């Protein structure tokens, strides 16, 4: 993962990654402050360089979408897929298509999350670090070879809204499969695999990683892997 900050005149004050206001300074009357920082992987850097105005187009399109609706802005196609994913701090989820590539973008509106928002726990920087640590932990256990972690691509903290983008893996959440008889018939090996996912959760929790729950793990038929799309580090 490479990291880079953009010029102050575009995004206001720039702070180093990890420079968060500690939770003890939170005020119940307003959300905690999170530095306005932007960083991204090498691939995301290339995509942004090749598509001038992409970030602006995304921010504009994200304000126009509703669940299950699609909006186009420039060369960006954005679909609101919030109904597929659920979480305590995710406000909305978007599927962003740029050219032939697709990315899953999680939006968090701090005002809606309220006093439960923790910058050292919920901010995109912290979540990317948790995803990377999770991948390292899983690769130490052969039992979890069928499980991977979504590759983090891009993170942006704005004044009131935060975004985290990862690679997109088409599939179904484990929660969806558990609720659907039809999906269980289509993927009969999923239910027998659940005990392994349970052991994975205990292993991750023992190492400080939480939230690899059924809503945050998908089965992707295309790559034939379980993919963790969202976790946090305690």
Buried (B, 14 or more C-beta within 10 A) or exposed (E): BEBEBBEEEEBEEBBEBEEBBEEEEBEEEEBBBBBBBBBBBEBBBEBBEEBEEBBEBBBBBBEEBEEEEBBEBBBBBBBBBBEBBBBEBBBBBBBBBBEEEBBBBBBBBBEBBEEEBBBBBBBBBBBBBBBBBBBEBBEEEEEBEBBBBBBBBBBBBBEEBBBBBBBBBEBBBBBBBBEEEEBBEEBEEBEEBEEBBEEBBEBBEEBEBBBBBBBBBBBBEEEEBBBBBBBBBE
